[in-house]
Amino acid sequence: MNKMIKGSIAGATGVALLMGGFGTYALWSDSENLQAAKVQSGELDIATSAGVWDDANTAASNDWNASDKMVPGDKVTYTQTFTVKAEGKNLKGTVAYVKPSLSGNTFSNALTHTVDVTSSSATITGSGTSFSFNQPFGTATLTAKVTYTLPASVSNQVDQNKEATLPAAAFTITQS
């Protein structure tokens, strides 16, 4: 064989061997799993117990009943406790008084009511019908007092022998 052909075959074989080596070329790599974690949701709940009626004009407690009749200047309170849960890292919300319709209300708009909500274990602020909290507080007991007033300014025979059914206080709790 001719030297040139032998050189060409040797050169082609060398190139083929070099190219074959590039087929096994690799880059480094590695992998890791994220550690297992748990995510849990919080809770927002309100539960109530039976309330008590009271004549705010006397020193005795729980001394108002369905057969008692209001006169101008009387204040009657309904006090009810609630167990409230507000759990969650960034939980903020509102406890709101849902103003009821006084059924059978034949009073001439003189019968009024006010609401107060307090807690010894949660920071609740507000007045009127809306009370708010700006941080979760776990479980707390709220005391709501609704006061119904027949003002002393009612005169003559206005609102005599009238009737209204004073409903239990209703409250909702909502995330804001």
VMD Tcl script that builds the backbone (N, CA, C; Angstrom):
set m [mol new atoms 528]
animate dup $m
set s [atomselect $m all]
$s set {name element resname resid chain x y z} {
  {N N MET 1 A 0.832 -1.168 0.000}
  {CA C MET 1 A 0.000 0.000 0.000}
  {C C MET 1 A 0.873 1.225 0.000}
  {N N ASN 2 A 0.304 2.110 -0.449}
  {CA C ASN 2 A 1.006 3.354 -0.625}
  {C C ASN 2 A 1.067 4.093 0.724}
  {N N LYS 3 A 2.128 4.852 0.896}
  {CA C LYS 3 A 2.351 5.532 2.171}
  {C C LYS 3 A 1.260 6.556 2.444}
  {N N MET 4 A 0.782 7.147 1.402}
  {CA C MET 4 A -0.229 8.162 1.579}
  {C C MET 4 A -1.544 7.548 2.059}
  {N N ILE 5 A -1.886 6.408 1.526}
  {CA C ILE 5 A -3.133 5.755 1.940}
  {C C ILE 5 A -2.977 5.266 3.367}
  {N N LYS 6 A -1.825 4.707 3.701}
  {CA C LYS 6 A -1.595 4.240 5.058}
  {C C LYS 6 A -1.682 5.407 6.036}
  {N N GLY 7 A -1.162 6.560 5.681}
  {CA C GLY 7 A -1.204 7.748 6.555}
  {C C GLY 7 A -2.624 8.252 6.736}
  {N N SER 8 A -3.390 8.196 5.653}
  {CA C SER 8 A -4.783 8.648 5.719}
  {C C SER 8 A -5.593 7.744 6.627}
  {N N ILE 9 A -5.366 6.432 6.510}
  {CA C ILE 9 A -6.109 5.477 7.354}
  {C C ILE 9 A -5.711 5.677 8.811}
  {N N ALA 10 A -4.468 5.870 9.084}
  {CA C ALA 10 A -4.006 6.085 10.462}
  {C C ALA 10 A -4.578 7.383 11.027}
  {N N GLY 11 A -4.594 8.426 10.197}
  {CA C GLY 11 A -5.142 9.713 10.646}
  {C C GLY 11 A -6.632 9.620 10.939}
  {N N ALA 12 A -7.390 8.921 10.053}
  {CA C ALA 12 A -8.829 8.767 10.234}
  {C C ALA 12 A -9.114 7.952 11.483}
  {N N THR 13 A -8.305 6.939 11.735}
  {CA C THR 13 A -8.483 6.116 12.932}
  {C C THR 13 A -8.233 6.943 14.184}
  {N N GLY 14 A -7.226 7.778 14.173}
  {CA C GLY 14 A -6.928 8.642 15.328}
  {C C GLY 14 A -8.062 9.628 15.611}
  {N N VAL 15 A -8.569 10.220 14.537}
  {CA C VAL 15 A -9.690 11.168 14.698}
  {C C VAL 15 A -10.905 10.430 15.252}
  {N N ALA 16 A -11.208 9.224 14.756}
  {CA C ALA 16 A -12.346 8.437 15.231}
  {C C ALA 16 A -12.179 8.084 16.702}
  {N N LEU 17 A -10.954 7.742 17.104}
  {CA C LEU 17 A -10.713 7.414 18.515}
  {C C LEU 17 A -10.902 8.648 19.409}
  {N N LEU 18 A -10.413 9.763 18.927}
  {CA C LEU 18 A -10.591 10.994 19.709}
  {C C LEU 18 A -12.069 11.359 19.837}
  {N N MET 19 A -12.825 11.260 18.764}
  {CA C MET 19 A -14.244 11.601 18.797}
  {C C MET 19 A -15.023 10.614 19.667}
  {N N GLY 20 A -14.694 9.413 19.668}
  {CA C GLY 20 A -15.350 8.409 20.503}
  {C C GLY 20 A -15.168 8.732 21.976}
  {N N GLY 21 A -14.088 9.312 22.360}
  {CA C GLY 21 A -13.832 9.702 23.738}
  {C C GLY 21 A -14.742 10.827 24.201}
  {N N PHE 22 A -15.139 11.678 23.269}
  {CA C PHE 22 A -16.036 12.783 23.639}
  {C C PHE 22 A -17.445 12.291 23.949}
  {N N GLY 23 A -17.850 11.123 23.516}
  {CA C GLY 23 A -19.178 10.581 23.784}
  {C C GLY 23 A -19.378 10.245 25.246}
  {N N THR 24 A -18.341 10.078 26.028}
  {CA C THR 24 A -18.441 9.752 27.446}
  {C C THR 24 A -18.238 10.998 28.315}
  {N N TYR 25 A -18.254 12.142 27.743}
  {CA C TYR 25 A -18.083 13.422 28.430}
  {C C TYR 25 A -19.258 13.660 29.371}
  {N N ALA 26 A -19.026 14.125 30.666}
  {CA C ALA 26 A -20.101 14.346 31.641}
  {C C ALA 26 A -19.792 15.570 32.495}
  {N N LEU 27 A -20.917 16.247 33.016}
  {CA C LEU 27 A -20.793 17.341 33.981}
  {C C LEU 27 A -21.218 16.826 35.347}
  {N N TRP 28 A -20.702 17.418 36.405}
  {CA C TRP 28 A -21.094 17.007 37.741}
  {C C TRP 28 A -22.536 17.434 38.021}
  {N N SER 29 A -23.228 16.700 38.890}
  {CA C SER 29 A -24.570 17.076 39.339}
  {C C SER 29 A -24.821 16.442 40.699}
  {N N ASP 30 A -25.841 16.955 41.402}
  {CA C ASP 30 A -26.201 16.462 42.730}
  {C C ASP 30 A -27.661 16.832 42.961}
  {N N SER 31 A -28.324 16.223 43.931}
  {CA C SER 31 A -29.700 16.596 44.270}
  {C C SER 31 A -29.930 16.361 45.751}
  {N N GLU 32 A -30.861 17.129 46.311}
  {CA C GLU 32 A -31.264 17.005 47.709}
  {C C GLU 32 A -32.771 17.219 47.776}
  {N N ASN 33 A -33.415 16.601 48.739}
  {CA C ASN 33 A -34.842 16.792 48.967}
  {C C ASN 33 A -35.045 17.878 50.019}
  {N N LEU 34 A -36.139 18.641 49.915}
  {CA C LEU 34 A -36.510 19.563 50.984}
  {C C LEU 34 A -36.906 18.739 52.191}
  {N N GLN 35 A -36.617 19.247 53.369}
  {CA C GLN 35 A -37.024 18.529 54.563}
  {C C GLN 35 A -38.538 18.569 54.673}
  {N N ALA 36 A -39.113 17.520 55.168}
  {CA C ALA 36 A -40.558 17.464 55.361}
  {C C ALA 36 A -40.956 18.517 56.385}
  {N N ALA 37 A -42.066 19.201 56.124}
  {CA C ALA 37 A -42.557 20.232 57.041}
  {C C ALA 37 A -44.061 20.112 57.138}
  {N N LYS 38 A -44.630 20.672 58.197}
  {CA C LYS 38 A -46.065 20.621 58.414}
  {C C LYS 38 A -46.601 22.044 58.384}
  {N N VAL 39 A -47.722 22.230 57.721}
  {CA C VAL 39 A -48.419 23.513 57.709}
  {C C VAL 39 A -49.779 23.281 58.329}
  {N N GLN 40 A -50.178 24.157 59.228}
  {CA C GLN 40 A -51.445 23.970 59.930}
  {C C GLN 40 A -52.230 25.269 59.892}
  {N N SER 41 A -53.530 25.175 59.711}
  {CA C SER 41 A -54.371 26.375 59.701}
  {C C SER 41 A -54.802 26.719 61.118}
  {N N GLY 42 A -55.159 27.983 61.310}
  {CA C GLY 42 A -55.607 28.459 62.612}
  {C C GLY 42 A -57.096 28.227 62.799}
  {N N GLU 43 A -57.683 28.998 63.711}
  {CA C GLU 43 A -59.103 28.832 64.002}
  {C C GLU 43 A -59.699 30.168 64.422}
  {N N LEU 44 A -60.924 30.402 63.973}
  {CA C LEU 44 A -61.699 31.579 64.366}
  {C C LEU 44 A -63.092 31.077 64.696}
  {N N ASP 45 A -63.487 31.192 65.963}
  {CA C ASP 45 A -64.744 30.597 66.397}
  {C C ASP 45 A -65.332 31.404 67.547}
  {N N ILE 46 A -66.650 31.401 67.620}
  {CA C ILE 46 A -67.338 32.039 68.743}
  {C C ILE 46 A -68.448 31.105 69.201}
  {N N ALA 47 A -68.522 30.874 70.501}
  {CA C ALA 47 A -69.553 30.023 71.098}
  {C C ALA 47 A -70.132 30.781 72.281}
  {N N THR 48 A -71.374 30.559 72.566}
  {CA C THR 48 A -72.033 31.335 73.604}
  {C C THR 48 A -72.641 30.455 74.681}
  {N N SER 49 A -72.974 31.099 75.767}
  {CA C SER 49 A -73.707 30.434 76.840}
  {C C SER 49 A -74.951 31.278 77.107}
  {N N ALA 50 A -75.825 30.767 77.921}
  {CA C ALA 50 A -77.051 31.505 78.234}
  {C C ALA 50 A -76.715 32.775 79.006}
  {N N GLY 51 A -77.449 33.820 78.723}
  {CA C GLY 51 A -77.230 35.088 79.409}
  {C C GLY 51 A -78.213 35.293 80.541}
  {N N VAL 52 A -78.039 36.416 81.224}
  {CA C VAL 52 A -78.927 36.750 82.342}
  {C C VAL 52 A -79.433 38.181 82.196}
  {N N TRP 53 A -80.682 38.378 82.595}
  {CA C TRP 53 A -81.309 39.697 82.593}
  {C C TRP 53 A -81.156 40.308 83.979}
  {N N ASP 54 A -81.008 41.637 84.008}
  {CA C ASP 54 A -80.812 42.313 85.287}
  {C C ASP 54 A -81.445 43.702 85.245}
  {N N ASP 55 A -82.016 44.104 86.362}
  {CA C ASP 55 A -82.520 45.465 86.522}
  {C C ASP 55 A -81.330 46.325 86.949}
  {N N ALA 56 A -80.851 47.172 86.046}
  {CA C ALA 56 A -79.656 47.972 86.326}
  {C C ALA 56 A -79.899 49.051 87.369}
  {N N ASN 57 A -81.144 49.276 87.738}
  {CA C ASN 57 A -81.459 50.309 88.732}
  {C C ASN 57 A -81.416 49.784 90.159}
  {N N THR 58 A -81.189 48.492 90.352}
  {CA C THR 58 A -81.145 47.931 91.701}
  {C C THR 58 A -79.788 47.283 91.951}
  {N N ALA 59 A -79.476 47.069 93.202}
  {CA C ALA 59 A -78.204 46.454 93.571}
  {C C ALA 59 A -78.238 44.935 93.390}
  {N N ALA 60 A -79.427 44.364 93.398}
  {CA C ALA 60 A -79.538 42.906 93.248}
  {C C ALA 60 A -79.101 42.505 91.838}
  {N N SER 61 A -78.693 41.268 91.693}
  {CA C SER 61 A -78.279 40.801 90.364}
  {C C SER 61 A -79.297 39.806 89.813}
  {N N ASN 62 A -79.341 39.748 88.502}
  {CA C ASN 62 A -80.222 38.816 87.785}
  {C C ASN 62 A -81.674 38.929 88.261}
  {N N ASP 63 A -82.147 40.156 88.441}
  {CA C ASP 63 A -83.464 40.356 89.045}
  {C C ASP 63 A -84.502 40.955 88.080}
  {N N TRP 64 A -84.392 40.615 86.814}
  {CA C TRP 64 A -85.404 41.053 85.849}
  {C C TRP 64 A -85.991 39.817 85.197}
  {N N ASN 65 A -87.306 39.760 85.100}
  {CA C ASN 65 A -87.921 38.616 84.430}
  {C C ASN 65 A -88.981 39.095 83.451}
  {N N ALA 66 A -89.526 38.199 82.709}
  {CA C ALA 66 A -90.438 38.535 81.618}
  {C C ALA 66 A -91.699 39.250 82.085}
  {N N SER 67 A -92.110 39.081 83.315}
  {CA C SER 67 A -93.335 39.735 83.783}
  {C C SER 67 A -93.086 41.156 84.310}
  {N N ASP 68 A -91.821 41.559 84.474}
  {CA C ASP 68 A -91.520 42.917 84.935}
  {C C ASP 68 A -91.837 43.923 83.836}
  {N N LYS 69 A -92.249 45.134 84.241}
  {CA C LYS 69 A -92.609 46.174 83.279}
  {C C LYS 69 A -91.735 47.399 83.502}
  {N N MET 70 A -91.224 47.938 82.397}
  {CA C MET 70 A -90.350 49.110 82.456}
  {C C MET 70 A -91.177 50.375 82.658}
  {N N VAL 71 A -90.561 51.338 83.332}
  {CA C VAL 71 A -91.123 52.683 83.471}
  {C C VAL 71 A -90.040 53.661 83.029}
  {N N PRO 72 A -90.388 54.904 82.700}
  {CA C PRO 72 A -89.356 55.867 82.291}
  {C C PRO 72 A -88.223 55.934 83.319}
  {N N GLY 73 A -87.000 55.881 82.808}
  {CA C GLY 73 A -85.811 55.905 83.655}
  {C C GLY 73 A -85.231 54.515 83.905}
  {N N ASP 74 A -85.942 53.456 83.524}
  {CA C ASP 74 A -85.453 52.093 83.748}
  {C C ASP 74 A -84.370 51.707 82.748}
  {N N LYS 75 A -83.424 50.915 83.265}
  {CA C LYS 75 A -82.387 50.299 82.432}
  {C C LYS 75 A -82.398 48.818 82.742}
  {N N VAL 76 A -82.484 48.018 81.693}
  {CA C VAL 76 A -82.469 46.571 81.833}
  {C C VAL 76 A -81.276 46.064 81.030}
  {N N THR 77 A -80.439 45.224 81.649}
  {CA C THR 77 A -79.263 44.712 80.942}
  {C C THR 77 A -79.393 43.218 80.699}
  {N N TYR 78 A -78.790 42.814 79.600}
  {CA C TYR 78 A -78.655 41.395 79.279}
  {C C TYR 78 A -77.163 41.137 79.165}
  {N N THR 79 A -76.641 40.271 80.025}
  {CA C THR 79 A -75.209 39.973 80.044}
  {C C THR 79 A -75.010 38.525 79.608}
  {N N GLN 80 A -74.084 38.352 78.663}
  {CA C GLN 80 A -73.839 37.035 78.098}
  {C C GLN 80 A -72.334 36.865 77.915}
  {N N THR 81 A -71.832 35.666 78.173}
  {CA C THR 81 A -70.410 35.400 77.950}
  {C C THR 81 A -70.241 34.545 76.697}
  {N N PHE 82 A -69.107 34.752 76.042}
  {CA C PHE 82 A -68.761 34.030 74.832}
  {C C PHE 82 A -67.366 33.452 74.990}
  {N N THR 83 A -67.163 32.283 74.469}
  {CA C THR 83 A -65.822 31.736 74.347}
  {C C THR 83 A -65.408 31.975 72.904}
  {N N VAL 84 A -64.290 32.671 72.731}
  {CA C VAL 84 A -63.834 33.048 71.399}
  {C C VAL 84 A -62.436 32.490 71.188}
  {N N LYS 85 A -62.216 31.904 70.006}
  {CA C LYS 85 A -60.885 31.430 69.635}
  {C C LYS 85 A -60.411 32.255 68.447}
  {N N ALA 86 A -59.214 32.757 68.555}
  {CA C ALA 86 A -58.588 33.502 67.459}
  {C C ALA 86 A -57.136 33.033 67.395}
  {N N GLU 87 A -56.894 32.016 66.594}
  {CA C GLU 87 A -55.568 31.424 66.485}
  {C C GLU 87 A -55.092 31.483 65.044}
  {N N GLY 88 A -53.921 32.013 64.823}
  {CA C GLY 88 A -53.321 32.117 63.501}
  {C C GLY 88 A -52.328 33.262 63.520}
  {N N LYS 89 A -51.172 33.077 62.938}
  {CA C LYS 89 A -50.074 34.022 63.077}
  {C C LYS 89 A -50.449 35.471 62.792}
  {N N ASN 90 A -51.122 35.742 61.709}
  {CA C ASN 90 A -51.424 37.121 61.327}
  {C C ASN 90 A -52.908 37.435 61.426}
  {N N LEU 91 A -53.604 36.757 62.323}
  {CA C LEU 91 A -55.049 36.895 62.425}
  {C C LEU 91 A -55.452 38.204 63.091}
  {N N LYS 92 A -56.288 38.949 62.405}
  {CA C LYS 92 A -56.912 40.169 62.924}
  {C C LYS 92 A -58.390 40.037 62.620}
  {N N GLY 93 A -59.220 40.687 63.407}
  {CA C GLY 93 A -60.638 40.545 63.129}
  {C C GLY 93 A -61.517 41.469 63.924}
  {N N THR 94 A -62.805 41.201 63.778}
  {CA C THR 94 A -63.831 42.033 64.389}
  {C C THR 94 A -64.877 41.151 65.056}
  {N N VAL 95 A -65.277 41.546 66.251}
  {CA C VAL 95 A -66.433 40.966 66.908}
  {C C VAL 95 A -67.519 42.021 66.779}
  {N N ALA 96 A -68.608 41.676 66.112}
  {CA C ALA 96 A -69.647 42.675 65.843}
  {C C ALA 96 A -70.967 42.286 66.480}
  {N N TYR 97 A -71.635 43.274 67.001}
  {CA C TYR 97 A -72.971 43.117 67.553}
  {C C TYR 97 A -73.956 43.241 66.403}
  {N N VAL 98 A -74.799 42.263 66.259}
  {CA C VAL 98 A -75.814 42.291 65.217}
  {C C VAL 98 A -77.086 42.847 65.847}
  {N N LYS 99 A -77.376 44.090 65.515}
  {CA C LYS 99 A -78.516 44.765 66.135}
  {C C LYS 99 A -79.814 44.062 65.722}
  {N N PRO 100 A -80.537 43.547 66.714}
  {CA C PRO 100 A -81.763 42.819 66.379}
  {C C PRO 100 A -82.948 43.768 66.213}
  {N N SER 101 A -83.941 43.259 65.554}
  {CA C SER 101 A -85.212 43.976 65.512}
  {C C SER 101 A -85.960 43.585 66.779}
  {N N LEU 102 A -86.506 44.565 67.445}
  {CA C LEU 102 A -87.279 44.273 68.644}
  {C C LEU 102 A -88.654 43.822 68.169}
  {N N SER 103 A -88.917 42.543 68.258}
  {CA C SER 103 A -90.193 42.047 67.750}
  {C C SER 103 A -91.333 42.531 68.632}
  {N N GLY 104 A -92.451 42.793 67.997}
  {CA C GLY 104 A -93.605 43.300 68.728}
  {C C GLY 104 A -93.368 44.698 69.271}
  {N N ASN 105 A -92.357 45.413 68.708}
  {CA C ASN 105 A -91.989 46.720 69.238}
  {C C ASN 105 A -93.057 47.756 68.919}
  {N N THR 106 A -93.751 48.161 69.942}
  {CA C THR 106 A -94.741 49.216 69.779}
  {C C THR 106 A -94.311 50.496 70.503}
  {N N PHE 107 A -93.050 50.488 70.999}
  {CA C PHE 107 A -92.523 51.698 71.632}
  {C C PHE 107 A -92.293 52.752 70.558}
  {N N SER 108 A -92.306 54.008 70.928}
  {CA C SER 108 A -92.178 55.113 69.968}
  {C C SER 108 A -90.725 55.523 69.758}
  {N N ASN 109 A -89.851 54.593 69.498}
  {CA C ASN 109 A -88.418 54.849 69.316}
  {C C ASN 109 A -87.737 55.336 70.590}
  {N N ALA 110 A -88.445 55.369 71.693}
  {CA C ALA 110 A -87.840 55.812 72.950}
  {C C ALA 110 A -86.964 54.714 73.542}
  {N N LEU 111 A -87.320 53.456 73.304}
  {CA C LEU 111 A -86.545 52.345 73.858}
  {C C LEU 111 A -85.236 52.240 73.083}
  {N N THR 112 A -84.118 52.438 73.767}
  {CA C THR 112 A -82.808 52.398 73.114}
  {C C THR 112 A -81.969 51.291 73.727}
  {N N HIS 113 A -80.870 50.971 73.064}
  {CA C HIS 113 A -79.957 50.012 73.672}
  {C C HIS 113 A -78.519 50.331 73.278}
  {N N THR 114 A -77.613 49.987 74.188}
  {CA C THR 114 A -76.178 50.171 73.988}
  {C C THR 114 A -75.493 48.831 74.245}
  {N N VAL 115 A -74.271 48.707 73.732}
  {CA C VAL 115 A -73.535 47.449 73.839}
  {C C VAL 115 A -72.133 47.723 74.358}
  {N N ASP 116 A -71.639 46.827 75.202}
  {CA C ASP 116 A -70.257 46.899 75.658}
  {C C ASP 116 A -69.700 45.480 75.666}
  {N N VAL 117 A -68.483 45.312 75.147}
  {CA C VAL 117 A -67.818 44.014 75.135}
  {C C VAL 117 A -66.488 44.164 75.858}
  {N N THR 118 A -66.220 43.281 76.806}
  {CA C THR 118 A -64.961 43.316 77.549}
  {C C THR 118 A -64.344 41.918 77.593}
  {N N SER 119 A -63.056 41.877 77.857}
  {CA C SER 119 A -62.348 40.616 78.035}
  {C C SER 119 A -61.172 40.853 78.956}
  {N N SER 120 A -60.951 39.906 79.855}
  {CA C SER 120 A -59.795 40.024 80.735}
  {C C SER 120 A -58.563 39.358 80.130}
  {N N SER 121 A -58.753 38.591 79.037}
  {CA C SER 121 A -57.622 37.850 78.501}
  {C C SER 121 A -57.286 38.172 77.043}
  {N N ALA 122 A -58.048 39.035 76.395}
  {CA C ALA 122 A -57.768 39.399 75.000}
  {C C ALA 122 A -57.868 40.915 74.864}
  {N N THR 123 A -57.082 41.464 73.964}
  {CA C THR 123 A -57.132 42.900 73.726}
  {C C THR 123 A -58.197 43.185 72.680}
  {N N ILE 124 A -59.346 43.644 73.164}
  {CA C ILE 124 A -60.486 43.968 72.309}
  {C C ILE 124 A -60.731 45.459 72.466}
  {N N THR 125 A -60.801 46.179 71.339}
  {CA C THR 125 A -61.057 47.613 71.397}
  {C C THR 125 A -62.276 47.946 70.556}
  {N N GLY 126 A -62.905 49.043 70.856}
  {CA C GLY 126 A -64.042 49.490 70.072}
  {C C GLY 126 A -65.210 49.858 70.954}
  {N N SER 127 A -66.261 50.314 70.316}
  {CA C SER 127 A -67.488 50.664 71.013}
  {C C SER 127 A -68.623 50.663 70.003}
  {N N GLY 128 A -69.816 50.874 70.493}
  {CA C GLY 128 A -70.968 50.869 69.602}
  {C C GLY 128 A -71.353 49.450 69.258}
  {N N THR 129 A -71.130 49.058 68.008}
  {CA C THR 129 A -71.490 47.709 67.596}
  {C C THR 129 A -70.305 46.918 67.052}
  {N N SER 130 A -69.109 47.512 67.017}
  {CA C SER 130 A -67.961 46.834 66.431}
  {C C SER 130 A -66.761 46.884 67.369}
  {N N PHE 131 A -66.185 45.718 67.615}
  {CA C PHE 131 A -65.058 45.578 68.520}
  {C C PHE 131 A -63.990 44.782 67.778}
  {N N SER 132 A -62.752 45.249 67.793}
  {CA C SER 132 A -61.729 44.608 66.973}
  {C C SER 132 A -60.559 44.100 67.801}
  {N N PHE 133 A -59.827 43.160 67.204}
  {CA C PHE 133 A -58.580 42.666 67.778}
  {C C PHE 133 A -57.541 42.671 66.671}
  {N N ASN 134 A -56.298 43.037 67.023}
  {CA C ASN 134 A -55.228 43.186 66.043}
  {C C ASN 134 A -54.159 42.119 66.130}
  {N N GLN 135 A -54.386 41.108 66.942}
  {CA C GLN 135 A -53.435 40.008 67.045}
  {C C GLN 135 A -54.180 38.782 67.544}
  {N N PRO 136 A -53.701 37.608 67.191}
  {CA C PRO 136 A -54.347 36.398 67.692}
  {C C PRO 136 A -54.188 36.321 69.205}
  {N N PHE 137 A -55.172 35.748 69.876}
  {CA C PHE 137 A -55.090 35.683 71.336}
  {C C PHE 137 A -55.398 34.292 71.872}
  {N N GLY 138 A -55.488 33.298 71.008}
  {CA C GLY 138 A -55.790 31.951 71.477}
  {C C GLY 138 A -57.252 31.852 71.847}
  {N N THR 139 A -57.531 31.411 73.052}
  {CA C THR 139 A -58.911 31.292 73.528}
  {C C THR 139 A -59.145 32.330 74.611}
  {N N ALA 140 A -60.259 33.035 74.513}
  {CA C ALA 140 A -60.573 34.075 75.496}
  {C C ALA 140 A -62.065 34.043 75.796}
  {N N THR 141 A -62.421 34.602 76.929}
  {CA C THR 141 A -63.830 34.767 77.287}
  {C C THR 141 A -64.180 36.232 77.144}
  {N N LEU 142 A -65.211 36.505 76.357}
  {CA C LEU 142 A -65.714 37.867 76.206}
  {C C LEU 142 A -67.019 37.982 76.967}
  {N N THR 143 A -67.235 39.134 77.557}
  {CA C THR 143 A -68.496 39.410 78.221}
  {C C THR 143 A -69.168 40.551 77.477}
  {N N ALA 144 A -70.372 40.295 77.015}
  {CA C ALA 144 A -71.139 41.314 76.299}
  {C C ALA 144 A -72.306 41.737 77.173}
  {N N LYS 145 A -72.481 43.039 77.263}
  {CA C LYS 145 A -73.596 43.566 78.041}
  {C C LYS 145 A -74.397 44.500 77.136}
  {N N VAL 146 A -75.664 44.154 76.940}
  {CA C VAL 146 A -76.572 44.983 76.156}
  {C C VAL 146 A -77.519 45.645 77.148}
  {N N THR 147 A -77.581 46.976 77.112}
  {CA C THR 147 A -78.431 47.716 78.033}
  {C C THR 147 A -79.587 48.344 77.265}
  {N N TYR 148 A -80.797 48.020 77.681}
  {CA C TYR 148 A -82.007 48.606 77.108}
  {C C TYR 148 A -82.481 49.684 78.061}
  {N N THR 149 A -82.779 50.864 77.524}
  {CA C THR 149 A -83.154 52.004 78.358}
  {C C THR 149 A -84.471 52.604 77.876}
  {N N LEU 150 A -85.368 52.851 78.806}
  {CA C LEU 150 A -86.558 53.650 78.544}
  {C C LEU 150 A -86.276 54.991 79.222}
  {N N PRO 151 A -85.915 56.010 78.428}
  {CA C PRO 151 A -85.433 57.268 79.005}
  {C C PRO 151 A -86.424 57.926 79.962}
  {N N ALA 152 A -85.885 58.599 80.957}
  {CA C ALA 152 A -86.699 59.337 81.918}
  {C C ALA 152 A -87.428 60.494 81.238}
  {N N SER 153 A -86.956 60.890 80.061}
  {CA C SER 153 A -87.580 62.010 79.349}
  {C C SER 153 A -88.915 61.652 78.704}
  {N N VAL 154 A -89.282 60.366 78.696}
  {CA C VAL 154 A -90.591 59.964 78.153}
  {C C VAL 154 A -91.645 60.491 79.122}
  {N N SER 155 A -92.538 61.310 78.615}
  {CA C SER 155 A -93.490 61.963 79.522}
  {C C SER 155 A -94.933 61.741 79.068}
  {N N ASN 156 A -95.818 62.344 79.844}
  {CA C ASN 156 A -97.254 62.204 79.641}
  {C C ASN 156 A -97.605 60.724 79.624}
  {N N GLN 157 A -98.321 60.280 78.649}
  {CA C GLN 157 A -98.679 58.867 78.619}
  {C C GLN 157 A -98.041 58.144 77.430}
  {N N VAL 158 A -96.935 58.718 76.932}
  {CA C VAL 158 A -96.226 58.115 75.815}
  {C C VAL 158 A -95.653 56.768 76.242}
  {N N ASP 159 A -95.847 55.781 75.424}
  {CA C ASP 159 A -95.305 54.430 75.600}
  {C C ASP 159 A -95.842 53.693 76.818}
  {N N GLN 160 A -96.999 54.073 77.299}
  {CA C GLN 160 A -97.614 53.278 78.364}
  {C C GLN 160 A -98.273 52.046 77.742}
  {N N ASN 161 A -98.230 50.954 78.463}
  {CA C ASN 161 A -98.821 49.686 78.020}
  {C C ASN 161 A -98.334 49.253 76.638}
  {N N LYS 162 A -97.066 49.509 76.339}
  {CA C LYS 162 A -96.455 49.081 75.075}
  {C C LYS 162 A -95.632 47.829 75.333}
  {N N GLU 163 A -95.244 47.188 74.272}
  {CA C GLU 163 A -94.531 45.928 74.425}
  {C C GLU 163 A -93.468 45.772 73.351}
  {N N ALA 164 A -92.357 45.157 73.736}
  {CA C ALA 164 A -91.315 44.760 72.791}
  {C C ALA 164 A -90.649 43.520 73.364}
  {N N THR 165 A -90.359 42.584 72.516}
  {CA C THR 165 A -89.626 41.397 72.950}
  {C C THR 165 A -88.147 41.713 72.825}
  {N N LEU 166 A -87.456 41.689 73.950}
  {CA C LEU 166 A -86.030 41.998 73.969}
  {C C LEU 166 A -85.255 40.724 73.671}
  {N N PRO 167 A -84.697 40.624 72.487}
  {CA C PRO 167 A -84.012 39.382 72.110}
  {C C PRO 167 A -82.650 39.258 72.776}
  {N N ALA 168 A -82.153 38.041 72.789}
  {CA C ALA 168 A -80.788 37.813 73.274}
  {C C ALA 168 A -79.825 38.524 72.326}
  {N N ALA 169 A -78.683 38.898 72.840}
  {CA C ALA 169 A -77.676 39.577 72.025}
  {C C ALA 169 A -77.095 38.597 71.014}
  {N N ALA 170 A -76.855 39.089 69.811}
  {CA C ALA 170 A -76.250 38.257 68.755}
  {C C ALA 170 A -74.932 38.887 68.324}
  {N N PHE 171 A -73.886 38.054 68.252}
  {CA C PHE 171 A -72.564 38.534 67.875}
  {C C PHE 171 A -71.961 37.643 66.800}
  {N N THR 172 A -71.161 38.244 65.921}
  {CA C THR 172 A -70.419 37.478 64.923}
  {C C THR 172 A -68.944 37.819 65.074}
  {N N ILE 173 A -68.086 36.916 64.644}
  {CA C ILE 173 A -66.649 37.169 64.630}
  {C C ILE 173 A -66.178 36.940 63.201}
  {N N THR 174 A -65.408 37.907 62.684}
  {CA C THR 174 A -64.995 37.878 61.278}
  {C C THR 174 A -63.537 38.278 61.159}
  {N N GLN 175 A -62.823 37.592 60.315}
  {CA C GLN 175 A -61.419 37.976 60.031}
  {C C GLN 175 A -61.420 39.216 59.157}
  {N N SER 176 A -60.490 40.116 59.430}
  {CA C SER 176 A -60.387 41.319 58.604}
  {C C SER 176 A -59.014 41.402 57.965}
}
mol reanalyze $m
mol bondsrecalc $m
mol representation Tube
mol addrep $m
